[in-house]
Amino acid sequence: MNRHTKGTLGEAAVLFELVKQGYEIFLPYADWAPFDMVVYKDGILKRVSIRYTSLTKNKSSWEVGLRNVSRKKEGLLIKKFNNLECDLLAVYVAPEERVVILDTKNVKNTTSLSIRKRG
């Protein structure tokens, strides 16, 4: 599965979960925003960044990459995660088919994080 397919799958899973939780979903018109969607519930708007993971860090956790890497004429452009650019971080853990939603105030690392496996 290529990264575009993984991204689409992660977005679909997060959309489904947030709709189940009663959020209204708003998607950006262009793809240059520092977040993937905006959600609305109880009079509050929140910006959401979405990540996909299927990488195991060890027997008890999943590794989630937070930085974005893109190839430009000048070389690689690496953008670290900025928890001020979004309000929620939604991670689709593919092998467990679950979505984990984190308040970005609690996300301190800018390159990766670990999510405990179920069980």
C-alpha positions as CSV (number, residue, x, y, z in Angstrom):
1,M,0.0,0.0,0.0
2,N,1.5,3.4,-1.0
3,R,1.5,6.4,1.3
4,H,-1.3,8.1,-0.6
5,T,-3.6,5.1,0.0
6,K,-2.6,5.0,3.6
7,G,-3.3,8.7,4.0
8,T,-6.8,8.3,2.4
9,L,-7.6,5.3,4.6
10,G,-6.5,7.2,7.7
11,E,-8.6,10.2,6.8
12,A,-11.6,8.0,6.1
13,A,-11.3,6.2,9.5
14,V,-10.9,9.5,11.4
15,L,-13.8,11.1,9.6
16,F,-16.0,8.1,10.5
17,E,-14.9,8.2,14.1
18,L,-15.4,12.0,14.5
19,V,-18.9,11.8,12.9
20,K,-19.8,9.0,15.3
21,Q,-18.7,11.4,18.1
22,G,-21.1,14.0,16.8
23,Y,-18.7,16.4,15.1
24,E,-19.5,18.3,11.9
25,I,-16.6,18.0,9.5
26,F,-15.1,20.8,7.3
27,L,-12.4,20.0,4.8
28,P,-9.9,22.6,3.5
29,Y,-10.2,23.7,-0.1
30,A,-6.5,23.7,-0.7
31,D,-3.9,21.2,0.7
32,W,-1.4,23.8,2.1
33,A,-3.1,24.2,5.5
34,P,-1.1,23.0,8.5
35,F,-4.1,20.8,9.4
36,D,-6.2,18.2,7.6
37,M,-9.7,19.3,8.6
38,V,-11.7,21.4,11.0
39,V,-14.4,19.9,13.2
40,Y,-17.3,21.6,15.0
41,K,-19.2,20.5,18.1
42,D,-21.0,22.3,20.9
43,G,-20.0,25.7,19.5
44,I,-16.3,25.0,19.3
45,L,-14.1,24.7,16.2
46,K,-11.0,22.5,16.4
47,R,-8.3,22.0,13.8
48,V,-7.3,18.3,13.3
49,S,-4.1,16.8,12.0
50,I,-4.3,13.1,10.9
51,R,-1.6,10.4,11.0
52,Y,-1.6,6.8,10.0
53,T,0.5,4.1,11.6
54,S,1.2,0.4,11.1
55,L,4.7,0.5,12.5
56,T,5.4,-1.3,15.7
57,K,8.0,0.3,18.0
58,N,8.1,-2.7,20.3
59,K,5.8,-5.4,21.6
60,S,3.7,-2.9,23.6
61,S,3.4,0.2,21.4
62,W,2.9,1.7,17.9
63,E,5.3,4.3,16.4
64,V,3.7,7.4,15.0
65,G,5.7,9.7,12.8
66,L,4.9,13.4,13.3
67,R,7.2,15.2,10.9
68,N,6.4,15.7,7.3
69,V,9.1,15.1,4.7
70,S,8.8,16.4,1.1
71,R,11.1,16.5,-1.8
72,K,11.9,19.9,-3.4
73,K,14.3,21.1,-6.0
74,E,16.6,22.3,-3.3
75,G,16.5,18.9,-1.5
76,L,14.4,17.4,1.3
77,L,12.2,19.7,3.3
78,I,11.5,18.4,6.8
79,K,8.8,20.1,8.8
80,K,8.5,19.1,12.4
81,F,5.1,18.8,14.1
82,N,3.9,22.1,15.7
83,N,1.3,21.5,18.3
84,L,0.2,25.2,18.0
85,E,-1.0,24.6,14.4
86,C,-3.8,22.2,15.3
87,D,-5.9,21.3,18.3
88,L,-6.4,17.6,17.9
89,L,-4.0,14.9,16.6
90,A,-6.0,11.9,15.3
91,V,-4.0,8.7,14.7
92,Y,-5.4,5.8,12.7
93,V,-3.7,2.6,14.1
94,A,-4.3,0.4,11.0
95,P,-3.5,-3.1,12.4
96,E,-6.0,-2.5,15.3
97,E,-8.5,-0.6,13.1
98,R,-8.8,2.1,15.7
99,V,-8.6,5.9,15.9
100,V,-6.8,7.5,18.8
101,I,-7.5,11.2,19.3
102,L,-5.1,13.3,21.4
103,D,-5.3,17.0,22.5
104,T,-2.2,18.5,21.0
105,K,-1.5,20.4,24.2
106,N,-0.3,17.0,25.5
107,V,1.9,16.3,22.4
108,K,5.4,17.6,23.2
109,N,7.6,15.7,20.8
110,T,7.9,17.1,17.3
111,T,9.1,14.1,15.4
112,S,7.3,11.0,16.7
113,L,5.3,9.5,19.5
114,S,4.2,6.0,20.8
115,I,0.7,4.7,21.3
116,R,0.1,1.7,23.5
117,K,-1.2,-1.4,21.8
118,R,-4.5,-2.8,22.9
119,G,-4.5,-5.6,25.3
